[in-house]
């Protein structure tokens, strides 16, 4: 990201949080950055485009930090608590910005924002999935969906109190509390041999891949490269079929038992797009060798 682009993003977020999205003008953002209004438009085509870029920027920032925390050592449970602390602290630091979005209803409801919301939701769920598996092992697999939805539901209520009612909430304290609640939930469900309300595959169909990734690192790397190529060469609004096929492929490959006909069908669909042909072909060869 260019230095001036980052400066505009940070200035925009500051002004949106303090003044509100609707009452902040592009000229005010440009003034905050000591640049002309015309210079602003060299980086962002509109105020709406800036808002969406802000969300992308802070999403990338927090999950990069979470990834760094993963490598800092300690027990799996300590690592989970540290990652939750980073995630929760980011939300609490942006309380005013979040409140602005709720009051101004600033975020447009379109294909791009829906895709971003899905991306953030899936990354958050995957954060829980990866850590629950590390902490509790294979015994947790049947309860993954129920646990993720319960964890997100509980934390959502705490954030609502903090954002809307100024409840004083500390990220470290909330993370420690959530770890204890997860212990309680997991222990109780395993002890009673509960039947989960929602299966992992049901949740995957609704929300996207909610399962420990079952494929190898090379396949995962190629799938990520496929997504990056698609986003670099095409817009969701221009090629909705491409992004729908990519989403279906990602979802299917993250299931416990991917369906061969769907995986191959989506890969052949993606091969119709020239920039995606080499990676799509590589994935097809790997999956054939693995007898998916």
Secondary structure, DSSP 8 states (H G I E B T S, - for coil): --HHHHHHHHHHHHHHHHH-TTT--HHHHHHHTTS-HHHHHHH-SSHHHHHHHHHHHHHHHHHHHHHHHHTS-S-HHHHHHHHHHHHHHHHHHTHHHHHHHHHH--S--SHHHHHHHHHHHHHHHHHHHHHHHHHHGGGGGGGHHHHHHHHHHHHHHHHHHHHHH-----HHHHHHHHHHHHHHHHHHHHHHT---SS-HHHHHHHHS--S---S-HHHHHHHHHHHHHHHHH--TTT-HHHHHHHHHHHHHHTSTT--HHHHHHHHHHHTTSGGGHHHHHHHHHHHHHTT-
